[in-house]
Amino acid sequence: KAESDRTAMEKMRSVYAQNPSLGDAKAVANSLEHTNAKLSELAAERDKFQGWLTQASESKLAPPKNKSEKTGKSSPKTKKHKDKVNNSDAKPPPSSVSPPKP
């Protein structure tokens, strides 16, 4: 919207400069300066958000390594989980669903 406003004001300023009886070119020039400042602010904000988006995208692609990956040792949580998975003697947990009645 601000860009279309700027384009319209530039046209108005040009027309008013050629034919002063239609309007004041200086007043439009002041509004144009204000719009250009607003566009600069919006561009800076866009760049900031684009930087954040790039950082977020990169962090999803390459997640940070945890301590166990750096040392080559598994963490206690991982080891316990592996024990549970590999323990074939363990009974399955009781089912909360009762068997169907005959």
TATAPE-V53035 format. One line per field, one symbol per residue. ss: DSSP state (a for helix, b for strand, c for the rest). burial: 1 if it has 24 or more other C-alpha atoms within 12 Angstrom, else 0. A space follows every 10 residues. Layout:
# TATAPE-V53035
ss: ???
burial: ???
This chain:
# TATAPE-V53035
ss: caaaaaaaaa aaaaaaaaca aaccaaaaaa aaaaaaaaaa aaaaaaaaaa aaaaaaaaaa acccccaaaa accccaaaaa aaaaaacccc cccccccccc cc
burial: 0000010011 0110000000 0000000110 0100100000 0000000000 0000000000 0000000000 0000000000 0000000000 0000000000 00
